[in-house]
Amino acid sequence: MSSKANASGLTPEETKSLATRQPTSEEQAIVGALKDLYSCEPKESSYAVYATNAVFHDPVSIAEGVDKIRAQFNALPALFPRSTIDKFNVLEQPASSTLDRSRSMLVDQDVTYYRDKDPSAKPFKTMNSLLTIERDNSGKILKHVEEWDHNRVTDSANAGFLGMLNEGRKKAFAALSMPFVDQTPPADRK
């Protein structure tokens, strides 16, 4: 496991050992939207929690703007028609976190992805990840970072030239995939 700080400003070891807490009333809508997205059942209302200029960053892509975020999550059911959220814990944030605790949320989750909708299908992969959510003054998501196994995603800010190349690849992937994805969330298609 890496000793480098993830998006929370803590190491993976630290975030994996944080206590859980109940989401606040302000966080409830975001929790519901995240569960819709990660269960491969996004709805239009799932994207209402994002600011127009929000950024989603994971090890595969960087989606800038709610339309590109929508494209990323609307494409997920094409790859994985079904997923289950096996663990979804909102975490306490210690004072040592670099985030504004009044406008951020950490989530430790396990999601199992399936290549078939059939309930008897075998799991394809279970992913543990840390979600770091940062909100604006109106409570909308400005930044949504998903870090697999709580390990830091690389970009130009933390990995120099190779990070810059990786960041460019992720943005290109998000931009290239967007035109091919139906913008209507799968749950809202008739």
Buried (B, 14 or more C-beta within 10 A) or exposed (E): EEEEBBBBBBBBEBBBEBEEBEBEEEBEBBBBBBBBBBBBBBBEBBBEBBBEEBBBBBBBBBBBBBEBBBBBBBBBBEEBBBBBEEEBBBBEBBEEBEBEEEBBBBBBBBBBBBBEEEEEEEEBEEBBBBBBBBBEEEEBBBBBBBBEBBBBBBBBEEBEEEBBEBBEEBBEBBBEBBEEBEEBBBBEEE
